[in-house]
């Protein structure tokens, strides 16, 4: 029997998400100021990697697949940042083919996999057990929700500094006040 992995694989169709959601698309218009290779997608990819890392934390083993054809630098190696593996398809091979292979490998391993894309061809090809499909806009919505929750947590922490007195249970506080003659 095949061994199951601890975490589900999360496969993100990188440029489908970047071009399909305003959150990233607006960053893909111009190269990063001072960028070495003039890559117009560098900022969008960096933001997507950070967002996927936060979304995947503890639940998924994340991988983002990018189609290298037509990139300013199509010979990107496989990279890892913030716990996210990035795969750039080799020249002549589409990101769709790489995604399909990853899903096929998961099926052989009896490993659960979630694919994030709004590309109907990929969604149809990779559908079925043990594959969950999430649209690009749904991922962006989930990330927006995580951002909002994080902002609330930060605001809550910055407003209230607890004293030792605030942390004591009422019975202990009463005993200490009695000792102090209050």
WOURLIN-V891882 format. One record per pair of residues at least 6 apart in sequence whose C-alpha atoms are under 6 Angstrom apart, sorted by sequence separation. I is the first residue (numbers start at 0). GAP is how many residues later the second one is. D is the distance in whole Angstrom. If there is no record, write none. Layout:
BEGIN
i=I gap=GAP d=D
i=I gap=GAP d=D
END
This chain:
BEGIN
i=17 gap=6 d=5
i=18 gap=6 d=5
i=67 gap=6 d=5
i=78 gap=6 d=6
i=79 gap=6 d=6
i=88 gap=6 d=5
i=17 gap=7 d=5
i=30 gap=7 d=5
i=78 gap=7 d=5
i=30 gap=8 d=5
i=77 gap=8 d=6
i=30 gap=9 d=4
i=77 gap=9 d=5
i=29 gap=10 d=5
i=27 gap=12 d=5
i=27 gap=13 d=5
i=26 gap=16 d=6
i=27 gap=16 d=5
i=26 gap=17 d=5
i=113 gap=17 d=6
i=115 gap=17 d=6
i=117 gap=17 d=5
i=111 gap=18 d=5
i=112 gap=18 d=5
i=113 gap=18 d=5
i=114 gap=18 d=5
i=115 gap=18 d=5
i=116 gap=18 d=5
i=117 gap=18 d=5
i=113 gap=19 d=6
i=115 gap=19 d=6
i=116 gap=19 d=5
i=23 gap=20 d=5
i=67 gap=20 d=5
i=115 gap=20 d=6
i=62 gap=21 d=6
i=64 gap=21 d=6
i=66 gap=21 d=6
i=67 gap=21 d=5
i=61 gap=22 d=5
i=62 gap=22 d=5
i=63 gap=22 d=5
i=64 gap=22 d=5
i=65 gap=22 d=5
i=66 gap=22 d=5
i=68 gap=22 d=6
i=62 gap=23 d=6
i=64 gap=23 d=6
i=66 gap=27 d=6
i=66 gap=28 d=5
i=65 gap=29 d=6
i=38 gap=33 d=6
i=9 gap=50 d=6
i=13 gap=50 d=6
i=8 gap=51 d=5
i=9 gap=51 d=6
i=13 gap=51 d=5
i=6 gap=52 d=6
i=7 gap=52 d=5
i=8 gap=52 d=5
i=9 gap=52 d=5
i=10 gap=52 d=5
i=11 gap=52 d=5
i=12 gap=52 d=5
i=13 gap=52 d=5
i=6 gap=53 d=5
i=8 gap=53 d=6
i=10 gap=53 d=6
i=6 gap=54 d=6
i=9 gap=103 d=6
i=11 gap=103 d=6
i=12 gap=103 d=6
i=7 gap=104 d=5
i=8 gap=104 d=5
i=9 gap=104 d=5
i=10 gap=104 d=5
i=11 gap=104 d=5
i=12 gap=104 d=5
i=7 gap=105 d=5
i=1 gap=107 d=6
i=3 gap=107 d=5
i=16 gap=119 d=5
END
